[in-house]
Amino acid sequence: MKKILAVIKKEYKAIVKKKSFIIMTILTPVLMGGMMFVPVLLMKVGRTEKKIAVADFAGGYYQALTAKSTTRQEPGKPGFDLEGSMRKPRESEVAGLISFSPVKLNGRDAAVVVREYEQKILKKEIDGLLLIPADVKSGRQVSYYATSISDFATNSFIASTLRTVISQQLLLEKQIDPAVVREATRDVLVDTFKVKKEGTTKSSSGMDYIMSLFMMIILFGVLIGYGQMIMRGVLEEKSSRISELLISSAKSTYLFYGKVLGIGLAGLTQVALWILLSIILVSRFSGAVDASILSFLTPEIGLYFVVFFILGFFIYAIPYAIVGAAVNTDQEAQQFSTAIVWMMLIPYFIGFSATQNPNTTLALVASLIPIFSPILMFMRITASTPPLWQIATSIILCSLTIWGLAWLGAKIFRVGMLMYGKKPSLGEILRWIRYK
Amino acid sequence: MNEQALSLKDLVKDFDGKRAVDNISFTVRRGDILGLLGPNGAGKTTTIRMVMNIIAPDAGHIEILGKNFSEKVKDRIGYLPEERGLYRKLKVMDTLLFMGELKGMKIAAIRERGRLLLKQFQLDGYEEKKVEELSKGMAQKLQFIITILHNPELLILDEPFSGLDPLNIELIKDIILSSKREGTTIIYSTHLMEYAEKTVDSLVMIDKGRKVLDGTLAAVKAEYGQKFVKVQYEGDARFVGALPYVKSWRDSGREMEVELADLSKREQLLRDLLEKVTVNGFQLSEPSLQNIFIRKVQEGERA
């Protein structure tokens, strides 16, 4: 037993002390956080006020645009546009950042105005020109001239404001109170409540979906990454001819289990550090941890994550170790490991539908199959609350599978470790299993 | 305490229908150095791997340090495999710590003895270097340190000299001898019989999986008697092979080893030699192990 600890210690230290481990541990949450926060920060910091000249041939629209751009809208609250739906936050970010100025038309032609302002835009005296033709009400088409036209927020702000103004005018012409239409077309919002045994909580379904995908991706990435690490480790022992020395010092099963456990612990350490760092990052940059993340990350989910991470780790790591012991070159190993990755992708694809419909027969059956359940059962748990017996069954089935795999793996490991140079056939591997 | 450190009885191993080890039996006394001699492919490594329980014999029995092989006995054996290597990315001291712990040693003990051995092998100062940064010779020394780190009662070395430079060969010979003085039993295999000649107490010669000869060095040499003469000469000495009283001869160009049918013919040989070549040296000698081996194999083929 002491020897197995020695192997665990050595394997664990070998990974944890690596520079790449430290870099990845710090970098992953920073990058993930970066992906979430940087666009928002850029929106806030990187924007400068846009100066747009309005050539209003129809009349009255310039006033409407300036009226709206000076009133900042609170995100999520219905604005004064007729849709009455939630105003997109992006659009409200734009409001207040655009200053409109009128173009004195003096009876000039549109083409003349455009020519004059093209020069101004190029000289950067102004950022853009909005040309509203006289027939905008029926034609519903305006033109926008600028050096940069990829700013969707500005475009949609202009479009929605003009639409509102036109609609209001039309309604007034037909003597309909805009307030009635506004009321009639108001959107219906769906508040989602998750019903659980412990009580019902309000939570956003989008958040649940994203979080469960997010955790599945972590699970998937870590399983592949660490599985391949085990495979390469075994292969290295073979190719550096150290295995004979190891087997003459300790039982091969100890070497095998020690390796899998040591590398597994390193993986668990990394995930734990990621979670810790993420919480620190999130609470530092957004003031407080988002309530909806907290409502998702219950201790229960955390516990299941750890349980299914461990089960999944062994179910995939042992085949990786077996591949490492059975083959002789990196190329051969790569072929087999691709097959393992495909096996892992199956539950991943079923998982996409399972997060939306966690209780279909397909999802239920697949989540009980041991090679799928670490990923699928976990997804189902995050998406709904499967009956306890299903969770228990999948854990028991997984454990039995791991026990069988470990037995098989130790046998193949024992013989494969000492087979140098020769590529074994399947028949030979079967003989190894029977070898005492 | 059992007198025997190792005893093999009727060991047989087949690989794909070919007999690699054919009924080999021998014993090694505690405290002795035993040489397992034979050409490449004779079955030495297979025999050693069976002793180390790395492969299972098809038939026969092995008793090691007085018992059947067990996990516990591994800690009392120092084994240098023919196929050897180390973790390239691991540091020297970490390598010792890991291998020592695998042999059931305590960490403090590993550090203490590790430092002592590193110093003895002139590797002190390299504790924190990675194995891949060591030269080939240094890595070989480290490999040997690992073998003796845990003060084994029994050392089993498979081709310990292969690939070593002359300095390291001397170093390892010294270590073998000093281990013997401390009471360690040593078994080593080699196809280089000149090395064995200078160190072993007893020997087992195998060829094509069969034992051709065993016994103490003294007994083996005595059996082949003092019928050998070593001659240093200059000239064309090919006629010696045809002399009626010469049983066999081995010519190296400037030196030859001649086996006489009868030792009393030695003066006759000297006279015949002086007629045809310049003789620089002439002395009675023990037969070399190489010579004995060749004789034995030839006898076996004739029979």
HADDOCK unambig.tbl for C-alpha pairs under 7 A between the chains (distance, minus, plus):
assign (segid A and resid 3 and name CA) (segid B and resid 101 and name CA) 6.58 0.50 0.50
assign (segid A and resid 3 and name CA) (segid B and resid 102 and name CA) 5.24 0.50 0.50
assign (segid A and resid 3 and name CA) (segid B and resid 104 and name CA) 6.89 0.50 0.50
assign (segid A and resid 6 and name CA) (segid B and resid 98 and name CA) 6.56 0.50 0.50
assign (segid A and resid 6 and name CA) (segid B and resid 101 and name CA) 6.07 0.50 0.50
assign (segid A and resid 6 and name CA) (segid B and resid 102 and name CA) 6.56 0.50 0.50
assign (segid A and resid 10 and name CA) (segid B and resid 98 and name CA) 6.66 0.50 0.50
assign (segid A and resid 240 and name CA) (segid B and resid 85 and name CA) 5.20 0.50 0.50
assign (segid A and resid 240 and name CA) (segid B and resid 86 and name CA) 6.44 0.50 0.50
assign (segid A and resid 241 and name CA) (segid B and resid 83 and name CA) 5.71 0.50 0.50
assign (segid A and resid 241 and name CA) (segid B and resid 84 and name CA) 5.11 0.50 0.50
assign (segid A and resid 241 and name CA) (segid B and resid 85 and name CA) 4.83 0.50 0.50
assign (segid A and resid 242 and name CA) (segid B and resid 84 and name CA) 5.73 0.50 0.50
assign (segid A and resid 242 and name CA) (segid B and resid 85 and name CA) 4.70 0.50 0.50
assign (segid A and resid 242 and name CA) (segid B and resid 86 and name CA) 5.54 0.50 0.50
assign (segid A and resid 244 and name CA) (segid B and resid 81 and name CA) 6.76 0.50 0.50
assign (segid A and resid 245 and name CA) (segid B and resid 81 and name CA) 6.57 0.50 0.50
assign (segid A and resid 248 and name CA) (segid B and resid 52 and name CA) 6.54 0.50 0.50
assign (segid A and resid 248 and name CA) (segid B and resid 74 and name CA) 6.51 0.50 0.50
assign (segid A and resid 249 and name CA) (segid B and resid 74 and name CA) 5.67 0.50 0.50
assign (segid A and resid 249 and name CA) (segid B and resid 75 and name CA) 6.75 0.50 0.50
assign (segid A and resid 249 and name CA) (segid B and resid 102 and name CA) 5.91 0.50 0.50
assign (segid A and resid 249 and name CA) (segid B and resid 103 and name CA) 5.80 0.50 0.50
assign (segid A and resid 250 and name CA) (segid B and resid 102 and name CA) 6.15 0.50 0.50
assign (segid A and resid 251 and name CA) (segid B and resid 71 and name CA) 6.83 0.50 0.50
